[in-house]
Amino acid sequence: MGDNARQVETPCYECIGLHCAIQKLGGLSVGIDVKAHYPKADYTEVIIGWPIKYKKDW
């Protein structure tokens, strides 16, 4: 980390995102997140999820 980043960036980051579950496609979920320190975005995540269904037999 450079000297300027130490002076400007905060020790914690912000995360904002949007997620959507599509029931017509069997519960497929799609989302996007942006994680950032105050002056700049660090990275962007694209999330795709599928529910795992299992039968619990006791």
N, C-alpha and C positions, 0 to 999 in steps of 0.2 A: 504494500500500500504506500503510495507516495505521500509526501509531506502535505501537499494541498488537500488530498483526500482525508487525511487525519483531521485537518482543520475544519473542513466543510461537512463531512458525513457524520451522521448520528450513529451511536452504537447499535441501534435497533433498526429494523427495516419494516416497510409497509408492504402489505400484500392485498391486492384487490383482484377479484375474479368474478366470472359469470359461469354458472353450471346449469345444465338443463337435463332432465331425465325424460326420455321419450318412451312412453308406455306402449305405444303401437309397435315398437321394435323390440319388445320383450324386456324393457327396462334399461335399454342402452343409455348411458349417461355421457355427456360431452361437456367439456369445460375448458376455460382458458384463464390463466392467472398471470399477473405481472407482479414480480417482487422487486422492490426498489429501495434504495437509500434516498435521502431527500433530493440531492441534485440530479440523479440519473437512475435509469432502470437497469437493474443487474441482469435479469433474465426473464424470459417468458416461458410458461409451461402450457402445453396442450394436453388435456387429460381425456382419455376415452376409457370408460368403465363398462363392464358387463357383470350383472349379478350372477353369483354362483349359487345354485339351488341344490340342496342335498336333503335326503330323507333321513331323519333321525330315528333310528330303531333302538329302543331300549329293551 
